[in-house]
Amino acid sequence: MVFRYNEHANITSLDPAFAKDQRNIWPCHQLYNSLVQLDDSLNIQPDLAESWTISEDAKTYIFSLRKKVYFHKHEIFGKDSTRIVTAKDVVYSLKRLTDVNLASPGSWVMQNVKTISAENDSTVKIQLQQPFPAFLGLLSMKFCSVIPTEMERLDFRKDPIGTGPFKFKRWEANEKLVFRKNNLYFEKDENGEQLPYLEAVATTFLPDKQSEFLQFAQGNIDFLSGLDPSYKDELLSSVGQLKEKYANRVEMLSAPYLNTEYLGIYLDSETPEINARQLRQAINYGFNRETMITYLRNGIGTPAENGFIPKGLPGFAKEKYYEYNPQKAKELLAAYQKETGDTSPEVTISTNSSYLDLVEYIQRELQKIGIQVNIDVMPPSTLRQQRSAGKLDIFRASWIADYPDAENYLSLFYSENFSPNGPNYTHFKSATFDSLYEKAINTSEAKNRISLYQQMDSIVMKEAAVVPLYYDQVVRFTQKNVKDLGINPINLLDLKRVKKVKD
């Protein structure tokens, strides 16, 4: 009854204020709860808060906490070794994110919050400076996990205390992290049986994906996430099916992932080709996304032909903008050449080595229609730096949702968010888009907001500020004896309902 997995990137902290990426989010999810949580379809559900109300002006949120939720046992709580969660713990945990001395990467979550207060032991009141419909979704993030006020006196490396389904047991640096079942956990299953079912979770830290795969193939770990080039052809066929030698002992799960892989185009560039919308559209039409996914990603992913908002998120467009159409691409290119007199257009795409095969494929395809493509390969950190500084004409990037609202994707094109001070790396600017964006963030009715999101997405696509490549998929592999792991569009590892059965 021990669930075993490997974290090749190592875990840097068990403090939820530093749960910025997957390696830290996964263990923090086992230890802590937030006010609200997401189900596998990204609907907001109660967690520590059993209910909440939102004021008519969408600025005041009042949360009623569950009764009798206990922290993990620890001697710091005195003779009872535990205590009930109160509203003061919630206020402490959320205010802590904005502590400049802590320097949490999650401080931005609280940027629109005016005040947080404990009205009594079981009621928390949060007032926003202005309405923000995605705020509840933000509160489901691991940054917003609730910890006891006593954590001020404890070390997260030795004594992380939460309310989650598992509690800390031991952490041997670079070797193993072990959690044990929390017998005080408040959630029960449909039959009234207390969760979690597992006795423990053990995480190892083998530093590379190849070693991780070998451990999985030998049955020494229970779970493998994602598809790495080092083992993808060993495990899967070209159409994404498990190969025969693994089909009888491995389960594969896949679902849409809230991640759009794309080429961004810096619209403030002085390069004439970049400034021509016809050429940007020609690039979008000029290569076959379906073929690219089949041969370079073993069929994992969906061609990004429906805009920038990914599949699996409300606001995803039904309309297809750029299906493969080399004839259309050539016509747009001819119109560009006639207008500018530039008979041999040339562009440079910057990427890191992990995506070089995709960019080389695009290079070959675009050269067939008459666009010369140069490739500039650089380390990921350099790529991020130069992209932010506006030094790259075309750059390979991905956007993974921070929270389950399409506003998160569309904020990349709002003119107030120009990089380096915000995520608008393309420097896209449209007065119509900006006005729709401002209207959307003040619209609390989800259906109306989604309609505005789709209009915005359409503006970005018609201007061809980006070249969406594919909507990613979460892919999970487990041993056959692991049951009820589930899968979700933010690739959150949720172990509270997982069972292991005898082979």
Salt bridges, closest charged atoms under 4 A:
ASP15 OD2 - ARG96 NH2 2.55
ASP21 OD2 - ARG23 NE 3.32
ASP80 OD1 - LYS79 NZ 3.70
ASP89 OD1 - ARG83 NH2 2.61
GLU150 OE1 - ARG83 NH2 2.81
ASP159 OD1 - HIS74 NE2 2.95
GLU172 OE2 - ARG170 NE 2.66
GLU187 OE2 - LYS496 NZ 2.82
GLU190 OE2 - ARG497 NH1 3.30
GLU212 OE1 - HIS8 ND1 3.99
GLU212 OE2 - LYS209 NZ 3.34
ASP222 OD1 - ARG4 NH2 2.86
ASP222 OD2 - LYS500 NZ 3.03
ASP233 OD1 - LYS232 NZ 3.54
GLU234 OE2 - LYS245 NZ 3.00
GLU251 OE2 - LYS480 NZ 3.40
GLU261 OE1 - ARG396 NH1 2.35
ASP268 OD2 - HIS427 ND1 2.89
GLU305 OE1 - LYS320 NZ 3.31
GLU323 OE2 - LYS320 NZ 4.00
GLU365 OE2 - LYS368 NZ 2.83
ASP405 OD2 - ARG449 NH2 3.02
GLU463 OE2 - ARG277 NH1 3.09
GLU463 OE1 - ARG280 NH2 3.79
ASP472 OD1 - ARG297 NH2 2.89
ASP494 OD2 - HIS29 NE2 3.65
